[in-house]
Amino acid sequence: MAIDPREDDTIVALSTPPGLGGIAVVRLSGTESVSITNKLLPSNKRISAKSHGKALVTTISDPSTGDTIDEVVVTFFRAQHSYTTEDLVEISCHGGEYVQSQILYLSTNAGARIAEPGEFTKRAFLGGRIDLSQAEAVADLISAKVKSAHRFSILQMQGALKERTSSLRSKIVELSALIEAELDFSDDEITPTPKNVIAEKIDQVLIGIQQVSGNYGYGKIIRTGAIVPIIGKPNAGKSSLLNALLAEERAIVTETPGTTTDIIECPVDIEGFLVRLIDTAGIRSTSESVEKLGVDKTFEQIRSADLILWLIDKSSPIEEDDLNIYAELKNRNYIVLESKSDLSRHKSFNPERHDIKPDLAISSQTGDGLHELSSDIATKLRSLDAGEDALITNARQAAAFSKSEKALKRALSSTLDGAGNEFISVDIRDAMIYLGEITGEITTDDVLNEIFSRFCIGK
């Protein structure tokens, strides 16, 4: 991995959101961060090596005019103790736009350059303070909207995925060393390890990798939210339920069936989970082209859903459309809701006759059953958790685990077939390399640039 000469620059950026606020924080990192900052401070109130970890109340001035820009609090962190592993200065100023822009302008005039997105965290990675999975967790923590996303971001920042991956990779390294050592010596010089022992060691690592990679679906739910479409026949109460769960009028509700013809997605926090509720077009047989397009989109949502809320209208008969929906839900994760519980039961409403068992009766008008529904949604989502603190939350990590798993399966197959160690070792090395991509032990500049470009400037 080549080192960009620009990584020797001292960088500066606003670390708080741009715009008006009570305070703002301007951050500098690099070998010249102290000298650049001191150019803007009065001679009797400057930072030094002894200032590490101390807050200094002082003023920022324009060196060319002597004009005071703001009264600030400056905090200095020495390289070995800072986030970036470089000398780092944080300037806390008032949150006016002019003040912020002037401090950035004066800092760049004094020798700093504006940081690129994620460059502070990239330097923390390059300096060895964090690995690549922890760096990604920093971005996840910043974007976390609910408790579950926050919790798992903290776990990954603290090294849960790093430690699990490093442990699995260490076992592969040991296995690789064992196999390749036998390639360097004849059978007379070393006793070959039996193939069944090698196969057992490979299988043990495979199980560990599958345990982690098997939780990727749950990781996506934690990071980006659970896709939860609300489905049913036209006028089953789907839009009303969406509005009730959101506690606001987001979807149009009328007594005319087929009002909803397009997808409406709304995020909501349900017991710490980010749930992406989706109001869908009512499912029924139709020859009308626009409505048919809406029905097709509903089935697409069903196929990509993490959990499905199926409404069956208590005030209407069970019909062929209901049975078609039920057939589509086989082997999927869903909750059956008997809607409009405040209305009289239709004489032909007989779901039990078709082996359809409502999980809960609800009324969007009275609120009956909605609290229980929220609990049921959270319980269903928790059931998808395989119990791993080491959570894969993005496609890059998932792909690396998948490639490592496939390489080990090839190695296991070769071992069981009695292939020579020279063939087995190739796949073992590949598995080791792929796991190294998770933590960043093996990486490229393109991968790093792609990851850190997703960060905000100033982090």
Secondary structure, DSSP 8 states (H G I E B T S, - for coil): ----GGGGS-EEEE-S-SS-EEEEEEEEESTTHHHHHHTTS-TTS---GGGBT-EEEEEEE-TTT--EEEEEEEEEE-GGGSSSSS-EEEEEEEE-HHHHHHHHHHHHHTT-EE--TTHHHHHHHHTTSS-HHHHHHHHHHHH--SHHHHHHHHHHHTTHHHHHHHHHHHHHHHHHHHHHHHHSS-TTTS----HHHHHHHHHHHHHHHHHHHTTHHHHHHHHH-EEEEEEESTTSSHHHHHHHHHTS--S---SSTT---S-EEEEEEETTEEEEEEE---------HHHHHHHHHHHHHHHH-SSEEEEEETTS---HHHHHHHHHTTTS-EEEEEE-TTS---TT--GGGGT---SEE--TTT-TTHHHHHHHHHHHHHTT--S-SS---SHHHHHHHHHHHHHHHHHHHHHHTT--HHHHHHHHHHHHHHHHHHHTSS--HHHHHHHHTTS-TT-
